[in-house]
Amino acid sequence: KEFDANRPGEAVTLAFDFIDGIPDGVTVSSADPVTIDVVGGEDPGPAAMLSGAAVLYGTMVLQRVEGGIMGNDYLAVARILLSDGQSRELPALLPIRVWT
């Protein structure tokens, strides 16, 4: 998955939807904190982009992010725990660009 490119000054909420990875009869028990790392470019503190805690909303994990360094690509990963003890992760690329 790839999110639309953000501008460095924007604050947005990323939505990770796990609906396709949840077996029938199983529910989402909880969500771990979202992680974010640089996969293209340099940023000594990518975790500073995370604004607040991840929120579990049905089968979705919502995470507010802000900032980032122009030209960088970040990999955000959300993880849920299921009622049957399994877990699922959903990675997504977040590019930071300036569009004119």
Secondary structure, DSSP 8 states (H G I E B T S, - for coil): -B---B-TT-EEEEEEE-GGGS-TT--EEEE---EEEEEES--S-GGGGB-S--EEETTEEEEEEE---TT-EEEEEEEEEETTS-EEEEEEEEEB----
